[in-house]
């Protein structure tokens, strides 16, 4: 892989399935699902820049990076599963190249033109306060505590802690980074899209789902009464069925 390409894993054979991780995680978040998914799919799990094994760059575009990985692998058409911020990146890529995506699954994903709720703004403010004070450990723990729902076990909490701490290690030393975002135009996304929300999540993500449902040409919404923000880590086998 050239230096401009994201770190990624490819598992199995079959129809391609792209997995794009949440903004508090990296491609390791899909470990509970990959073993089963690779029985039926060619699973492509990426690390976005500033996460896992993908160093940050002074200038980049997450959507272009993901599309470049598909180009590199010779994938013309793909099903994409995006969790949280990864779902935001998937929306950008699918708005940019709608014919490239035959199905989308958006897990607790934000979108454009929706305002964050007060509780989420308060979390961001507290995270910033801790990071400015140099307390990366407390900021890491804050994210683990706030983003995982009540069903998450200790193994999930430890994995999220590891992934979030790695993201801080890569991102905190970086300054003046330009992540060029593509506009999201839900009306142009032609792929059937499953929009999943968690009842224990921040209201912003339910508001984003409602916004998308009104505008996506082919969408269904599934609200999980047991889930927080990261259902694939909270109930891995149940979430797996929703990804297929």
SULVEN-V562515 format. One record per residue. N is the residue number from 1. RES is the residue in one letter. SS is DSSP state (@ for helix, = for strand, . for the rest). Layout:
N,RES,SS  N,RES,SS
//
This chain:
1,X,.  2,X,.  3,X,.  4,X,.  5,X,.  6,X,.  7,X,=  8,X,=  9,X,=  10,X,=  11,X,=  12,X,.  13,X,.  14,X,.  15,X,=  16,X,=  17,X,=  18,X,=  19,X,=  20,X,=  21,X,.  22,X,.  23,X,.  24,X,.  25,X,.  26,X,.  27,X,@  28,X,@  29,X,@  30,X,@  31,X,@  32,X,@  33,X,@  34,X,@  35,X,@  36,X,@  37,X,@  38,X,.  39,X,.  40,X,.  41,X,=  42,X,=  43,X,=  44,X,=  45,X,=  46,X,=  47,X,=  48,X,.  49,X,.  50,X,.  51,X,=  52,X,.  53,X,.  54,X,=  55,X,.  56,X,.  57,X,.  58,X,.  59,X,=  60,X,=  61,X,.  62,X,@  63,X,@  64,X,@  65,X,@  66,X,@  67,X,@  68,X,@  69,X,@  70,X,@  71,X,@  72,X,@  73,X,.  74,X,.  75,X,.  76,X,.  77,X,.  78,X,=  79,X,=  80,X,=  81,X,=  82,X,=  83,X,=  84,X,.  85,X,@  86,X,@  87,X,@  88,X,@  89,X,@  90,X,@  91,X,@  92,X,@  93,X,@  94,X,@  95,X,@  96,X,@  97,X,.  98,X,@  99,X,@  100,X,@  101,X,=  102,X,=  103,X,=  104,X,=  105,X,=  106,X,=  107,X,=  108,X,.  109,X,.  110,X,.  111,X,.  112,X,.  113,X,.  114,X,.  115,X,.  116,X,.  117,X,.  118,X,@  119,X,@  120,X,@  121,X,@  122,X,@  123,X,@  124,X,@  125,X,@  126,X,@  127,X,@  128,X,@  129,X,@  130,X,@  131,X,@  132,X,@  133,X,.  134,X,.  135,X,.  136,X,@  137,X,@  138,X,@  139,X,@  140,X,@  141,X,@  142,X,@  143,X,@  144,X,@  145,X,@  146,X,@  147,X,@  148,X,.  149,X,.  150,X,.  151,X,.  152,X,.  153,X,.  154,X,@  155,X,@  156,X,@  157,X,@  158,X,@  159,X,@  160,X,@  161,X,@  162,X,@  163,X,@  164,X,@  165,X,@  166,X,@  167,X,@  168,X,@  169,X,@  170,X,@  171,X,@  172,X,.  173,X,.  174,X,.  175,X,.  176,X,.  177,X,.  178,X,=  179,X,=  180,X,.  181,X,.  182,X,.  183,X,.  184,X,.  185,X,.  186,X,@  187,X,@  188,X,@  189,X,.  190,X,.  191,X,.  192,X,=  193,X,=  194,X,=  195,X,=  196,X,=  197,X,=  198,X,=  199,X,.  200,X,.  201,X,.  202,X,.  203,X,@  204,X,@  205,X,@  206,X,@  207,X,@  208,X,@  209,X,@  210,X,@  211,X,@  212,X,@  213,X,@  214,X,@  215,X,@  216,X,.  217,X,.  218,X,.  219,X,=  220,X,=  221,X,=  222,X,=  223,X,=  224,X,=  225,X,.  226,X,.  227,X,.  228,X,.  229,X,.  230,X,.  231,X,@  232,X,@  233,X,@  234,X,@  235,X,.  236,X,@  237,X,@  238,X,@  239,X,@  240,X,@  241,X,@  242,X,@  243,X,@  244,X,.
//
